Amino acid sequence: MDFHSRETPIDELLTGVDAGQLALPEFQREFIWSPSNVLELLRSIARRWPTGTFLLLEGHGGQFATRPIDGAPPPAKRPRILVLDGQQRITALYHALRPVAEEVYFLDVQKLVGEEPDEAFRFTKRSSFDAQYPNTKALATALILPFSVMYDDDSFYDWLKHVAEPFQSQVRRARDRDFAGLRRHVYRMPCIYLSPGIELAALAKIFETLNRTTERLDTFDLMTASVYSEGLNLRKEWSDATDEYPLLDRFSVDPLEILKLIVLADGLLGDGRPGVRQSDVLRLSPKIVRARWSRCVQAYADALRIASQRFGAISAGLLPSRAMVLPLATATISDPLASDSAAIERWWWRSVFRQSYAQGANTQVVVDARALVTLEPRSVGGVEVTPDVMLDSRRRNEMLTRGICCMLTTDGALTQEGIPVHQSPTGATTEPTRIFPVDSEPQLDVVANYMVATRNGPRRRRDYGAREDLLAAGSRGSTIAESQMISWRALRLDSASQLLKERAKLLAQQAEAKMQRG
């Protein structure tokens, strides 16, 4: 089998997409990354860190049907290159560096001052962004720098001339030094190019090997090695912890979260500096890890129990944000009874419905943990809860979608079997589930189109919608629908638009009521 490797400039790949010469084989899955995933990739590329290898097929000979990258022009009849592995990354880059996606990805320059640079990487809905910043001068005046502008020299300097000092020098320095990977021609992606004559059997074997053997070294592995010489085996400690607290396994908790909690607790309740970033964790001393490990494991498990029993997050698929567990756990360390306070309840629902952890979660964790430990009232910023937000894309509002399902669970939503969702069997998967299918009508993939449901088998198909099952259940289906704020009348009429508009209003009203309680 012939192949060669080459570090390929990002711009060469994106230009190929523009020209229809770089496309996807039809068998590739849809683009599923959330905007937060896109930002993570941009942060790594900005710093010129490795982001994996692309597997590409050269000289497409017509053996596969093709389709374009999401948002790109139609491919040529026989594209020069097909993406076999790397579709999510190339699509993410195309969305961020070309004005084609529903989201705009940008650098909030003001957040570079006195904050962690990662927090300056942001996204928002394009329609509202374009209305707020109609031209280059408006963007520059607000110190908002889209990555598509930052990437191109001419566009960047046209933007920069409208920026006043001292921000001009600061932005130029950040672009040239800190985030140089997001300049045209700088970042090169390692690519393996397969010859066009590759046999399907060989290709299948390559995919099997990639999917089976891809493992990454993470921060927990590095800390395990660091503290091992002090006689502390974190792998064994974590194994013992999951045996003692089954919730940790049920929620698929990454043991790194315990180390983050140790840093946070030591900073707010001890003598350390609070933080939850990778650099904060790597500064932990073995002595602090040993001293706080057991209590932090227990506190994290307690926080999951509170989230499950009190706030309806009964499974990993319903947890609005894993980062929210950390402030809650810190509060239980400070005061085991604090979790019963009205302040905790207000904080939870306001954070969930206003999606304050959707961006800048690391900073939010520290701010909220400090407020919960002192039980000081604090305003929660973020997206306002309106019917319009309920009719916005789920992909852009994942935290809200899960939060709505948590709310429905606490308010007595019923499963397809007619039992309360919170009484679902332990082995069942509880998750947001579509009411109307979205395969042929992607515009229906909005927050209001999701109810909370359980399943015992494999993941549902993209063309699944619960509507048919509810109608087939007759009177029981009517009771289930009403428990999930679904109009039975509109459901029977098969009026998706009418049902979702009605439901969006009800969900927004109930969310607002939740935020006022406590």
GUVO-461987 format. One record per residue (C-alpha): residue number from 1; residue in three letters; chain; x, y, z. Coordinates in steps of 0.05 Angstrom, whole numbers. Example, Ala and Ser with C-alpha at 12.3 -4.5 7.8 and 13.67 -1.06 7.14 Angstrom:
! GUVO-461987
1; ALA; A; 246; -90; 156;
2; SER; A; 273; -21; 143;
***
This chain:
! GUVO-461987
1; MET; A; 0; 0; 0;
2; ASP; A; 29; 67; -21;
3; PHE; A; 24; 128; 23;
4; HIS; A; 65; 189; 42;
5; SER; A; 61; 241; 98;
6; ARG; A; 67; 316; 94;
7; GLU; A; 55; 374; 141;
8; THR; A; 1; 413; 103;
9; PRO; A; -15; 486; 116;
10; ILE; A; -86; 496; 141;
11; ASP; A; -97; 547; 86;
12; GLU; A; -82; 495; 33;
13; LEU; A; -135; 449; 62;
14; LEU; A; -187; 504; 67;
15; THR; A; -173; 529; -3;
16; GLY; A; -185; 457; -27;
17; VAL; A; -253; 458; 8;
18; ASP; A; -270; 525; -24;
19; ALA; A; -253; 498; -93;
20; GLY; A; -292; 433; -84;
21; GLN; A; -227; 393; -88;
22; LEU; A; -227; 369; -16;
23; ALA; A; -291; 334; 5;
24; LEU; A; -320; 277; 46;
25; PRO; A; -339; 207; 25;
26; GLU; A; -414; 198; 34;
27; PHE; A; -405; 146; 88;
28; GLN; A; -377; 198; 137;
29; ARG; A; -422; 217; 195;
30; GLU; A; -451; 287; 203;
31; PHE; A; -414; 344; 237;
32; ILE; A; -430; 337; 311;
33; TRP; A; -380; 381; 347;
34; SER; A; -409; 434; 393;
35; PRO; A; -383; 506; 389;
36; SER; A; -345; 492; 453;
37; ASN; A; -308; 435; 418;
38; VAL; A; -291; 483; 361;
39; LEU; A; -262; 533; 411;
40; GLU; A; -218; 479; 443;
41; LEU; A; -189; 463; 375;
42; LEU; A; -176; 537; 361;
43; ARG; A; -141; 546; 427;
44; SER; A; -94; 489; 411;
45; ILE; A; -80; 512; 340;
46; ALA; A; -69; 584; 364;
47; ARG; A; -12; 558; 409;
48; ARG; A; 14; 512; 354;
49; TRP; A; 2; 450; 395;
50; PRO; A; -9; 382; 362;
51; THR; A; -82; 368; 345;
52; GLY; A; -76; 299; 312;
53; THR; A; -64; 274; 242;
54; PHE; A; -109; 276; 181;
55; LEU; A; -119; 214; 140;
56; LEU; A; -132; 233; 67;
57; LEU; A; -145; 194; 4;
58; GLU; A; -112; 224; -58;
59; GLY; A; -135; 221; -130;
60; HIS; A; -207; 198; -117;
61; GLY; A; -223; 147; -170;
62; GLY; A; -298; 148; -163;
63; GLN; A; -305; 88; -116;
64; PHE; A; -342; 131; -64;
65; ALA; A; -400; 178; -70;
66; THR; A; -380; 246; -42;
67; ARG; A; -410; 306; -6;
68; PRO; A; -383; 374; 15;
69; ILE; A; -356; 396; 82;
70; ASP; A; -414; 426; 122;
71; GLY; A; -425; 497; 95;
72; ALA; A; -378; 489; 36;
73; PRO; A; -394; 493; -39;
74; PRO; A; -412; 428; -75;
75; PRO; A; -352; 384; -90;
76; ALA; A; -323; 374; -158;
77; LYS; A; -347; 312; -197;
78; ARG; A; -283; 277; -175;
79; PRO; A; -251; 315; -117;
80; ARG; A; -175; 311; -113;
81; ILE; A; -176; 292; -39;
82; LEU; A; -225; 257; 7;
83; VAL; A; -222; 264; 83;
84; LEU; A; -222; 195; 115;
85; ASP; A; -203; 216; 186;
86; GLY; A; -206; 288; 210;
87; GLN; A; -275; 309; 186;
88; GLN; A; -295; 341; 253;
89; ARG; A; -231; 382; 255;
90; ILE; A; -231; 406; 183;
91; THR; A; -305; 425; 188;
92; ALA; A; -292; 462; 254;
93; LEU; A; -236; 501; 222;
94; TYR; A; -278; 517; 161;
95; HIS; A; -334; 542; 205;
96; ALA; A; -286; 585; 247;
97; LEU; A; -245; 615; 191;
98; ARG; A; -298; 623; 137;
99; PRO; A; -364; 662; 145;
100; VAL; A; -407; 601; 133;
101; ALA; A; -432; 574; 200;
102; GLU; A; -491; 594; 243;
103; GLU; A; -440; 613; 296;
104; VAL; A; -385; 666; 296;
105; TYR; A; -320; 650; 332;
106; PHE; A; -281; 709; 357;
107; LEU; A; -230; 737; 406;
108; ASP; A; -258; 783; 460;
109; VAL; A; -197; 829; 466;
110; GLN; A; -220; 859; 532;
111; LYS; A; -216; 791; 565;
112; LEU; A; -142; 787; 549;
113; VAL; A; -131; 839; 604;
114; GLY; A; -124; 807; 673;
115; GLU; A; -157; 741; 654;
116; GLU; A; -134; 674; 628;
117; PRO; A; -125; 680; 552;
118; ASP; A; -169; 619; 541;
119; GLU; A; -229; 658; 566;
120; ALA; A; -221; 707; 509;
121; PHE; A; -241; 654; 458;
122; ARG; A; -316; 661; 448;
123; PHE; A; -374; 644; 401;
124; THR; A; -443; 671; 390;
125; LYS; A; -501; 665; 342;
126; ARG; A; -484; 697; 274;
127; SER; A; -550; 731; 262;
128; SER; A; -547; 771; 327;
129; PHE; A; -472; 782; 319;
130; ASP; A; -480; 813; 249;
131; ALA; A; -536; 858; 274;
132; GLN; A; -494; 882; 332;
133; TYR; A; -430; 892; 292;
134; PRO; A; -450; 910; 221;
135; ASN; A; -380; 931; 197;
136; THR; A; -306; 928; 213;
137; LYS; A; -306; 994; 251;
138; ALA; A; -361; 970; 297;
139; LEU; A; -322; 906; 311;
140; ALA; A; -258; 943; 326;
141; THR; A; -292; 995; 370;
142; ALA; A; -321; 939; 412;
143; LEU; A; -253; 903; 412;
144; ILE; A; -284; 841; 380;
145; LEU; A; -238; 804; 332;
146; PRO; A; -269; 747; 291;
147; PHE; A; -219; 692; 279;
148; SER; A; -234; 696; 205;
149; VAL; A; -207; 768; 208;
150; MET; A; -149; 751; 253;
151; TYR; A; -128; 695; 205;
152; ASP; A; -120; 740; 144;
153; ASP; A; -66; 795; 145;
154; ASP; A; -104; 846; 102;
155; SER; A; -168; 837; 141;
156; PHE; A; -132; 841; 207;
157; TYR; A; -95; 905; 193;
158; ASP; A; -158; 937; 165;
159; TRP; A; -191; 919; 232;
160; LEU; A; -131; 942; 273;
161; LYS; A; -130; 1013; 245;
162; HIS; A; -196; 1026; 280;
163; VAL; A; -168; 1003; 348;
164; ALA; A; -140; 1053; 398;
165; GLU; A; -76; 1045; 438;
166; PRO; A; -57; 1011; 484;
167; PHE; A; -101; 955; 454;
168; GLN; A; -67; 960; 385;
169; SER; A; 0; 938; 412;
170; GLN; A; -31; 885; 457;
171; VAL; A; -72; 853; 401;
172; ARG; A; -13; 854; 352;
173; ARG; A; 31; 821; 404;
174; ALA; A; -22; 768; 420;
175; ARG; A; -31; 752; 346;
176; ASP; A; 43; 749; 330;
177; ARG; A; 67; 713; 393;
178; ASP; A; 13; 680; 435;
179; PHE; A; -37; 659; 381;
180; ALA; A; 8; 656; 320;
181; GLY; A; -22; 590; 298;
182; LEU; A; -85; 626; 276;
183; ARG; A; -48; 667; 224;
184; ARG; A; -50; 645; 151;
185; HIS; A; 7; 598; 130;
186; VAL; A; 33; 587; 202;
187; TYR; A; 0; 523; 227;
188; ARG; A; 14; 459; 189;
189; MET; A; -29; 397; 199;
190; PRO; A; 6; 329; 196;
191; CYS; A; -29; 292; 140;
192; ILE; A; -22; 220; 115;
193; TYR; A; -40; 215; 41;
194; LEU; A; -63; 146; 17;
195; SER; A; -55; 127; -56;
196; PRO; A; -119; 124; -97;
197; GLY; A; -114; 49; -111;
198; ILE; A; -122; 27; -39;
199; GLU; A; -166; -35; -29;
200; LEU; A; -229; -29; 12;
201; ALA; A; -206; -85; 58;
202; ALA; A; -142; -47; 74;
203; LEU; A; -181; 16; 86;
204; ALA; A; -229; -20; 134;
205; LYS; A; -169; -47; 173;
206; ILE; A; -139; 23; 179;
207; PHE; A; -205; 49; 209;
208; GLU; A; -209; -9; 257;
209; THR; A; -138; 4; 281;
210; LEU; A; -149; 78; 289;
211; ASN; A; -213; 69; 329;
212; ARG; A; -185; 14; 373;
213; THR; A; -116; 40; 390;
214; THR; A; -125; 115; 397;
215; GLU; A; -107; 131; 470;
216; ARG; A; -84; 198; 497;
217; LEU; A; -38; 215; 554;
218; ASP; A; -75; 264; 599;
219; THR; A; -62; 308; 660;
220; PHE; A; -84; 254; 708;
221; ASP; A; -32; 206; 679;
222; LEU; A; 22; 260; 689;
223; MET; A; 0; 272; 761;
224; THR; A; -2; 197; 774;
225; ALA; A; 71; 192; 753;
226; SER; A; 89; 255; 792;
227; VAL; A; 62; 231; 860;
228; TYR; A; 79; 158; 852;
229; SER; A; 149; 169; 881;
230; GLU; A; 116; 194; 944;
231; GLY; A; 81; 128; 954;
232; LEU; A; 14; 150; 928;
233; ASN; A; -16; 108; 872;
234; LEU; A; -72; 151; 843;
235; ARG; A; -96; 96; 796;
236; LYS; A; -108; 49; 854;
237; GLU; A; -139; 106; 895;
238; TRP; A; -187; 120; 839;
239; SER; A; -206; 47; 831;
240; ASP; A; -221; 43; 905;
241; ALA; A; -261; 108; 900;
242; THR; A; -306; 82; 845;
243; ASP; A; -319; 19; 885;
244; GLU; A; -339; 59; 946;
245; TYR; A; -380; 111; 908;
246; PRO; A; -416; 78; 849;
247; LEU; A; -443; 147; 826;
248; LEU; A; -372; 163; 802;
249; ASP; A; -375; 105; 754;
250; ARG; A; -448; 117; 735;
251; PHE; A; -432; 188; 715;
252; SER; A; -368; 168; 679;
253; VAL; A; -328; 217; 721;
254; ASP; A; -257; 233; 698;
255; PRO; A; -211; 226; 758;
256; LEU; A; -179; 292; 737;
257; GLU; A; -242; 325; 766;
258; ILE; A; -221; 303; 836;
259; LEU; A; -153; 337; 826;
260; LYS; A; -188; 400; 803;
261; LEU; A; -231; 398; 866;
262; ILE; A; -169; 391; 909;
263; VAL; A; -138; 454; 878;
264; LEU; A; -204; 491; 887;
265; ALA; A; -215; 469; 959;
266; ASP; A; -143; 483; 978;
267; GLY; A; -147; 552; 949;
268; LEU; A; -214; 572; 980;
269; LEU; A; -211; 533; 1045;
270; GLY; A; -136; 527; 1055;
271; ASP; A; -72; 564; 1037;
272; GLY; A; -68; 552; 962;
273; ARG; A; -90; 590; 901;
274; PRO; A; -158; 569; 873;
275; GLY; A; -162; 546; 801;
276; VAL; A; -183; 488; 758;
277; ARG; A; -140; 495; 696;
278; GLN; A; -89; 443; 675;
279; SER; A; -32; 487; 699;
280; ASP; A; -65; 493; 768;
281; VAL; A; -71; 418; 774;
282; LEU; A; 1; 405; 753;
283; ARG; A; 25; 451; 809;
284; LEU; A; -6; 407; 863;
285; SER; A; 42; 378; 913;
286; PRO; A; 37; 304; 932;
287; LYS; A; 27; 326; 1004;
288; ILE; A; -36; 366; 987;
289; VAL; A; -63; 310; 942;
290; ARG; A; -54; 259; 997;
291; ALA; A; -85; 304; 1051;
292; ARG; A; -147; 323; 1011;
293; TRP; A; -159; 263; 965;
294; SER; A; -209; 224; 1007;
295; ARG; A; -251; 283; 1029;
296; CYS; A; -254; 311; 958;
297; VAL; A; -275; 243; 929;
298; GLN; A; -332; 240; 980;
299; ALA; A; -351; 313; 966;
300; TYR; A; -354; 301; 891;
301; ALA; A; -398; 240; 900;
302; ASP; A; -442; 281; 948;
303; ALA; A; -448; 335; 896;
304; LEU; A; -470; 285; 843;
305; ARG; A; -522; 257; 891;
306; ILE; A; -549; 328; 904;
307; ALA; A; -551; 343; 829;
308; SER; A; -588; 278; 817;
309; GLN; A; -638; 278; 875;
310; ARG; A; -652; 352; 880;
311; PHE; A; -640; 380; 811;
312; GLY; A; -661; 322; 765;
313; ALA; A; -591; 308; 735;
314; ILE; A; -601; 233; 745;
315; SER; A; -551; 212; 691;
316; ALA; A; -489; 236; 655;
317; GLY; A; -532; 251; 595;
318; LEU; A; -574; 301; 635;
319; LEU; A; -518; 336; 673;
320; PRO; A; -520; 407; 644;
321; SER; A; -445; 419; 656;
322; ARG; A; -394; 376; 690;
323; ALA; A; -359; 440; 713;
324; MET; A; -419; 457; 756;
325; VAL; A; -405; 397; 801;
326; LEU; A; -341; 430; 826;
327; PRO; A; -371; 491; 861;
328; LEU; A; -426; 447; 890;
329; ALA; A; -374; 398; 917;
330; THR; A; -333; 455; 946;
331; ALA; A; -395; 480; 983;
332; THR; A; -407; 410; 1013;
333; ILE; A; -334; 409; 1039;
334; SER; A; -343; 478; 1071;
335; ASP; A; -411; 461; 1101;
336; PRO; A; -445; 394; 1090;
337; LEU; A; -513; 427; 1103;
338; ALA; A; -501; 483; 1053;
339; SER; A; -529; 441; 996;
340; ASP; A; -598; 450; 1027;
341; SER; A; -595; 525; 1024;
342; ALA; A; -640; 569; 980;
343; ALA; A; -577; 602; 953;
344; ILE; A; -553; 536; 924;
345; GLU; A; -620; 525; 889;
346; ARG; A; -621; 595; 859;
347; TRP; A; -549; 588; 836;
348; TRP; A; -562; 520; 803;
349; TRP; A; -623; 539; 762;
350; ARG; A; -598; 608; 742;
351; SER; A; -531; 580; 720;
352; VAL; A; -566; 525; 680;
353; PHE; A; -619; 566; 645;
354; ARG; A; -573; 625; 631;
355; GLN; A; -519; 577; 608;
356; SER; A; -465; 613; 647;
357; TYR; A; -419; 552; 640;
358; ALA; A; -425; 546; 565;
359; GLN; A; -364; 591; 556;
360; GLY; A; -308; 610; 604;
361; ALA; A; -325; 553; 651;
362; ASN; A; -258; 553; 687;
363; THR; A; -265; 624; 711;
364; GLN; A; -339; 613; 728;
365; VAL; A; -322; 553; 772;
366; VAL; A; -276; 594; 816;
367; VAL; A; -324; 653; 821;
368; ASP; A; -383; 609; 838;
369; ALA; A; -346; 565; 887;
370; ARG; A; -323; 626; 925;
371; ALA; A; -395; 653; 927;
372; LEU; A; -425; 587; 949;
373; VAL; A; -374; 577; 1004;
374; THR; A; -391; 645; 1033;
375; LEU; A; -465; 638; 1013;
376; GLU; A; -461; 709; 986;
377; PRO; A; -516; 728; 936;
378; ARG; A; -488; 739; 866;
379; SER; A; -520; 757; 801;
380; VAL; A; -514; 704; 747;
381; GLY; A; -501; 731; 678;
382; GLY; A; -510; 696; 611;
383; VAL; A; -565; 684; 561;
384; GLU; A; -634; 709; 580;
385; VAL; A; -688; 655; 582;
386; THR; A; -740; 671; 528;
387; PRO; A; -784; 630; 481;
388; ASP; A; -736; 650; 425;
389; VAL; A; -678; 616; 460;
390; MET; A; -721; 553; 466;
391; LEU; A; -730; 555; 390;
392; ASP; A; -655; 561; 378;
393; SER; A; -608; 504; 357;
394; ARG; A; -594; 450; 408;
395; ARG; A; -521; 447; 385;
396; ARG; A; -511; 518; 407;
397; ASN; A; -552; 508; 471;
398; GLU; A; -533; 440; 498;
399; MET; A; -531; 463; 570;
400; LEU; A; -601; 492; 565;
401; THR; A; -628; 429; 531;
402; ARG; A; -602; 386; 588;
403; GLY; A; -626; 436; 640;
404; ILE; A; -696; 434; 611;
405; CYS; A; -696; 358; 617;
406; CYS; A; -672; 364; 689;
407; MET; A; -729; 413; 703;
408; LEU; A; -780; 365; 672;
409; THR; A; -752; 308; 715;
410; THR; A; -759; 347; 780;
411; ASP; A; -830; 367; 759;
412; GLY; A; -853; 295; 751;
413; ALA; A; -842; 279; 677;
414; LEU; A; -861; 208; 657;
415; THR; A; -822; 158; 615;
416; GLN; A; -850; 121; 555;
417; GLU; A; -872; 67; 604;
418; GLY; A; -911; 118; 645;
419; ILE; A; -867; 117; 706;
420; PRO; A; -833; 180; 735;
421; VAL; A; -766; 192; 701;
422; HIS; A; -731; 198; 768;
423; GLN; A; -752; 126; 783;
424; SER; A; -719; 98; 720;
425; PRO; A; -679; 34; 730;
426; THR; A; -606; 45; 746;
427; GLY; A; -582; 11; 682;
428; ALA; A; -626; 53; 636;
429; THR; A; -598; 111; 596;
430; THR; A; -636; 176; 610;
431; GLU; A; -624; 231; 560;
432; PRO; A; -656; 287; 518;
433; THR; A; -698; 256; 462;
434; ARG; A; -729; 288; 402;
435; ILE; A; -805; 295; 396;
436; PHE; A; -804; 305; 320;
437; PRO; A; -749; 273; 277;
438; VAL; A; -698; 321; 247;
439; ASP; A; -666; 281; 191;
440; SER; A; -708; 312; 136;
441; GLU; A; -723; 377; 174;
442; PRO; A; -659; 400; 209;
443; GLN; A; -692; 465; 228;
444; LEU; A; -731; 425; 280;
445; ASP; A; -668; 409; 319;
446; VAL; A; -683; 462; 371;
447; VAL; A; -685; 461; 447;
448; ALA; A; -762; 458; 450;
449; ASN; A; -762; 395; 408;
450; TYR; A; -730; 354; 465;
451; MET; A; -764; 316; 520;
452; VAL; A; -731; 272; 573;
453; ALA; A; -734; 197; 560;
454; THR; A; -701; 131; 577;
455; ARG; A; -675; 75; 535;
456; ASN; A; -646; 6; 550;
457; GLY; A; -617; -9; 481;
458; PRO; A; -570; 24; 431;
459; ARG; A; -572; 98; 414;
460; ARG; A; -633; 119; 374;
461; ARG; A; -628; 133; 300;
462; ARG; A; -626; 205; 276;
463; ASP; A; -694; 195; 242;
464; TYR; A; -727; 176; 309;
465; GLY; A; -779; 220; 340;
466; ALA; A; -820; 203; 402;
467; ARG; A; -884; 230; 372;
468; GLU; A; -904; 164; 338;
469; ASP; A; -893; 124; 402;
470; LEU; A; -934; 174; 443;
471; LEU; A; -992; 172; 394;
472; ALA; A; -990; 96; 392;
473; ALA; A; -996; 95; 468;
474; GLY; A; -1065; 129; 465;
475; SER; A; -1089; 157; 532;
476; ARG; A; -1024; 137; 566;
477; GLY; A; -987; 175; 513;
478; SER; A; -1030; 236; 527;
479; THR; A; -1012; 233; 601;
480; ILE; A; -938; 226; 585;
481; ALA; A; -940; 284; 536;
482; GLU; A; -974; 330; 585;
483; SER; A; -923; 313; 638;
484; GLN; A; -869; 337; 590;
485; MET; A; -906; 402; 571;
486; ILE; A; -925; 375; 503;
487; SER; A; -993; 395; 475;
488; TRP; A; -1031; 331; 459;
489; ARG; A; -1076; 369; 412;
490; ALA; A; -1018; 398; 371;
491; LEU; A; -982; 330; 373;
492; ARG; A; -1042; 295; 343;
493; LEU; A; -1048; 348; 289;
494; ASP; A; -975; 336; 270;
495; SER; A; -963; 411; 273;
496; ALA; A; -890; 414; 293;
497; SER; A; -885; 490; 286;
498; GLN; A; -947; 503; 328;
499; LEU; A; -928; 453; 382;
500; LEU; A; -856; 478; 389;
501; LYS; A; -878; 551; 393;
502; GLU; A; -929; 534; 447;
503; ARG; A; -880; 491; 484;
504; ALA; A; -824; 542; 480;
505; LYS; A; -868; 593; 516;
506; LEU; A; -887; 543; 570;
507; LEU; A; -814; 520; 581;
508; ALA; A; -790; 592; 586;
509; GLN; A; -843; 609; 637;
510; GLN; A; -828; 547; 679;
511; ALA; A; -753; 561; 676;
512; GLU; A; -764; 632; 699;
513; ALA; A; -806; 606; 757;
514; LYS; A; -751; 557; 777;
515; MET; A; -700; 614; 778;
516; GLN; A; -743; 655; 825;
517; ARG; A; -751; 600; 876;
518; GLY; A; -706; 585; 935;
***
